[in-house]
């Protein structure tokens, strides 16, 4: 790599984030709602089912989910830099390792701290949820590490979207519901799939935006293997299918409220279809994350009101 770290021009001294601002940027706050939304929806479903929530379980579930998301993002930050994947042509937000604001070792240490915090929360949750929750927690943390590291990093394969649906949709909603009810329901699985599809849409935005640098870095993401036209079709499916899923008879009470977000989903699909790849897709990514959070809020309102 030539030039500054990651091939990007160095920031001015007064522009370099420090302290909390540095690590807040490193964990990519726009994506943290992907961890919050399924916990909100799963916990609301559980409350509607049993009429109460254990506050300790709720707090530990939320902190654990956010810590796994943060740890995954931090590992990805360091791994992309070490693998030479943060090329100058990359259109996404600045990464702290690539910009030289923190060393890969510091970023990996922060990721380890995040996963340690998640494991502490997971220990409490395993006490309440038993073996199923223990296995889900271990699998979630291992997958967060394997997303960027290991012999076959998930981020370098076309399996990223499936990973997101499984862990940030089905696993997060189903686990949150199970911890409060000691049971699982068809409605929880449907909600998990619906929110997981939108989370997969967030990843598709990221991978479609960075198709060229990802290809140069040796990645074979779904966007690259499927091609631009199919990637646009996948994204439209990820945006529009959740509202239809929530209308299923086995779906959550009040699932019809998701129809209120169909115009937003259609607007996002249209923007993905028509806007050129580049920095504009960072705004689409943020809007897609916001759509998932709004969907979770409407699901919670539907089952509680």
C-alpha positions in Angstrom: 0.0 0.0 0.0 1.3 3.4 -0.9 0.7 6.8 0.8 -0.9 6.9 4.2 -2.5 3.9 5.9 -5.0 2.3 3.6 -3.9 4.6 0.8 -6.1 7.4 2.0 -4.8 11.0 2.6 -4.1 11.7 6.2 -6.6 13.8 8.1 -5.5 17.1 9.5 -4.4 17.1 13.1 -7.6 18.8 14.2 -9.7 16.3 12.3 -8.3 13.2 14.0 -10.9 11.8 16.4 -9.7 10.9 19.8 -10.9 9.2 23.0 -14.6 8.3 23.0 -15.1 9.9 19.6 -12.5 7.6 18.0 -14.0 4.4 19.3 -17.6 5.6 18.7 -16.6 6.0 15.1 -14.8 2.6 15.1 -17.9 0.6 16.2 -19.9 2.2 13.3 -22.9 3.5 15.3 -25.2 3.5 12.3 -25.2 -0.3 12.4 -25.8 -0.7 16.1 -29.5 -0.5 15.6 -29.2 -3.9 13.9 -28.5 -5.3 17.3 -31.1 -3.2 19.2 -34.1 -3.7 16.9 -34.4 -7.5 17.1 -34.1 -7.4 20.9 -36.8 -4.8 21.1 -39.2 -6.8 18.9 -38.4 -10.2 20.5 -38.9 -8.7 24.0 -42.2 -7.0 23.0 -43.4 -10.3 21.6 -42.5 -12.1 24.9 -44.3 -9.5 27.0 -47.4 -9.9 24.9 -47.1 -13.6 25.4 -46.5 -13.8 29.2 -47.5 -10.4 30.5 -44.1 -9.6 32.1 -40.4 -9.1 31.4 -37.4 -9.9 33.5 -35.5 -6.6 33.5 -32.1 -8.2 34.2 -32.5 -10.5 31.2 -33.6 -7.6 29.0 -30.6 -5.4 30.0 -28.1 -8.3 29.6 -29.7 -9.3 26.2 -29.4 -5.7 24.9 -25.9 -5.1 26.1 -24.7 -8.5 24.9 -26.2 -8.0 21.4 -24.7 -4.5 21.1 -21.3 -5.8 22.3 -21.3 -8.6 19.7 -22.2 -6.1 17.0 -19.5 -3.7 18.1 -16.9 -6.5 18.4 -17.8 -7.8 14.9 -17.4 -4.3 13.4 -14.0 -3.7 15.2 -12.6 -7.0 14.1 -13.7 -6.2 10.5 -12.0 -2.8 10.7 -8.7 -4.4 11.7 -9.0 -7.4 9.4 -9.7 -5.4 6.2 -6.7 -3.2 6.9 -4.4 -6.2 7.5 -5.7 -8.0 4.4 -5.2 -4.9 2.3 -8.9 -4.7 1.6 -9.3 -1.0 2.5 -8.3 0.3 -0.9 -8.3 4.0 -1.9 -11.3 3.5 -4.2 -13.4 2.3 -1.3 -16.5 4.5 -1.0 -17.6 3.7 2.6 -17.0 5.7 5.8 -13.4 6.1 7.0 -12.0 3.2 9.0 -9.8 3.9 12.0 -7.2 1.3 11.2 -6.9 2.4 7.5 -6.7 6.1 8.5 -3.9 5.4 11.0 -6.0 6.7 13.9 -5.5 3.4 15.8 -3.3 0.4 15.2 -4.8 -2.9 14.1 -3.6 -4.3 17.5 -5.5 -1.6 19.4 -8.6 -2.2 17.3 -8.4 -5.9 17.8 -8.0 -5.4 21.6 -11.1 -3.2 21.6 -12.9 -6.0 19.8 -11.7 -8.5 22.4 -13.0 -6.3 25.1 -16.4 -6.1 23.4 -16.6 -9.9 23.1 -15.5 -10.2 26.7 -18.4 -8.0 27.7 -20.7 -10.0 25.6 -19.5 -13.2 27.2 -20.2 -11.7 30.7 -23.7 -10.9 29.7 -24.0 -14.3 28.0 -23.1 -16.0 31.2 -26.0 -14.4 33.0 -28.3 -15.2 30.1 -27.1 -18.9 30.0 -28.1 -19.1 33.7 -31.7 -18.2 32.8 -31.9 -19.8 29.3 -29.8 -23.0 29.7 -28.0 -24.9 27.0 -29.9 -23.4 24.0 -28.9 -19.8 25.0 -25.3 -20.9 25.8 -25.0 -22.5 22.3 -26.5 -19.5 20.6 -24.2 -17.0 22.4 -21.1 -19.0 21.7 -22.1 -19.4 18.0 -22.8 -15.7 17.8 -19.4 -14.7 19.1 -17.6 -17.2 17.0 -19.4 -16.0 13.9 -18.6 -12.4 14.8 -14.9 -13.3 14.9 -15.2 -15.5 11.8 -16.9 -12.8 9.8 -13.5 -11.2 9.1 -10.9 -13.7 10.4 -10.1 -17.4 10.1 -9.3 -19.5 7.0 -12.7 -18.7 5.3 -13.9 -15.2 6.5 -17.6 -14.9 6.0 -17.2 -11.3 4.7 -15.2 -12.7 1.7 -17.9 -15.2 0.7 -21.5 -14.9 -0.7 -22.8 -16.2 2.7 -22.7 -12.8 4.5 -26.4 -12.1 4.0 -27.4 -15.6 5.3 -25.1 -15.0 8.3 -27.0 -11.7 9.0 -30.4 -13.3 8.7 -29.5 -16.1 11.0 -27.8 -14.2 13.8 -29.2 -10.6 13.5 -32.7 -11.8 12.7 -33.8 -15.3 13.7 -31.2 -15.8 16.5 -31.6 -12.3 18.0 -35.4 -12.2 18.0 -35.8 -15.9 18.8 -33.2 -15.7 21.6 -34.8 -12.6 23.2 -38.2 -14.2 23.1 -37.0 -17.6 24.5 -35.1 -16.0 27.4 -38.3 -14.3 28.6 -40.8 -17.2 27.9 -38.7 -20.4 27.9 -40.5 -21.2 24.6 -40.4 -20.2 20.9 -43.3 -19.3 18.7 -44.0 -19.1 15.0 -44.6 -15.4 15.4 -41.1 -14.9 16.8 -39.5 -16.8 13.9 -41.5 -14.8 11.4 -40.5 -11.5 13.0 -36.9 -12.7 13.2 -36.9 -13.6 9.5 -38.5 -10.2 8.6 -36.0 -8.2 10.6 -33.1 -10.4 9.4 -34.0 -9.7 5.7 -33.8 -6.0 6.3 -30.4 -6.4 8.1 -29.3 -8.4 5.0 -30.4 -5.4 2.9 -28.0 -3.3 5.0 -25.1 -5.6 4.1 -26.2 -5.7 0.5 -26.0 -1.9 0.3 -22.5 -2.1 1.7 -21.3 -4.8 -0.6 -22.9 -3.3 -3.7 -21.4 0.1 -3.0 -17.9 -1.5 -2.7 -18.1 -4.1 -5.5 -15.0 -2.8 -7.3 -12.6 -2.6 -4.3 -14.0 -5.9 -2.9 -13.3 -7.6 -6.2 -9.7 -6.3 -6.2 -9.3 -7.5 -2.6 -10.3 -11.0 -3.6 -13.8 -11.0 -2.1 -16.6 -13.0 -3.6 -19.6 -11.4 -2.0 -23.2 -12.1 -3.1 -23.3 -8.7 -4.9 -20.2 -9.6 -6.9 -21.2 -13.1 -7.8 -24.8 -12.2 -8.6 -23.9 -9.1 -10.5 -25.5 -5.6 -10.3 -28.9 -6.5 -11.8 -29.5 -9.5 -9.4 -28.1 -7.5 -6.5 -30.8 -4.8 -7.1 -33.4 -7.6 -7.2 -32.1 -9.1 -3.9 -32.3 -5.7 -2.2 -35.8 -5.1 -3.4 -36.8 -8.5 -2.0 -35.1 -7.7 1.3 -37.0 -4.4 1.6 -40.5 -5.5 0.5 -40.8 -9.1 1.7 -40.9 -8.3 5.5 -44.2 -6.5 5.4 -45.8 -9.5 3.5 -44.3 -12.0 6.0 -45.8 -10.1 8.9 -49.2 -10.5 7.4 -49.1 -14.3 7.6 -51.8 -15.8 9.9 -49.0 -17.2 12.2 -47.4 -13.7 12.3 -47.5 -11.2 15.2 -50.7 -9.5 16.2 -50.8 -6.1 14.6 -48.4 -7.1 11.9 -50.5 -5.2 9.4 -48.9 -2.0 10.8 -45.8 -2.9 8.8 -47.8 -1.9 5.7 -47.3 1.7 6.8 -43.6 1.3 5.9 -44.1 -0.1 2.4 -43.7 3.4 0.8 -40.4 3.8 2.6 -39.3 0.3 1.5 -40.3 1.0 -2.1 -38.4 4.3 -1.9 -35.3 2.6 -0.7 -35.5 0.0 -3.4 -36.0 2.7 -6.0 -32.9 4.6 -4.8 -30.9 1.4 -4.9 -32.0 0.9 -8.5 -31.4 4.4 -9.7 -28.6 6.0 -7.8 -25.0 5.5 -9.0 -22.7 3.5 -6.7 -20.6 5.8 -4.5 -20.9 7.9 -1.4 -24.7 8.3 -1.9 -25.0 4.6 -0.8 -23.8 5.6 2.6 -27.0 7.5 3.0 -29.0 4.5 1.7 -27.3 2.3 4.2 -28.2 4.6 7.1 -31.8 4.8 5.8 -32.1 1.1 5.6 -30.9 0.7 9.2 -33.5 3.2 10.2 -36.2 1.3 8.3 -35.4 -1.9 10.3 -35.6 0.0 13.5 -39.0 1.6 12.5 -40.2 -1.9 11.6 -39.2 -3.2 15.0 -41.0 -0.3 16.7 -44.2 -1.0 14.7 -44.0 -4.7 15.5 -43.7 -3.9 19.2 -46.6 -1.4 19.0 -48.7 -4.0 17.1 -48.4 -6.7 19.8 -48.6 -4.4 22.8 -51.3 -1.9 21.9 
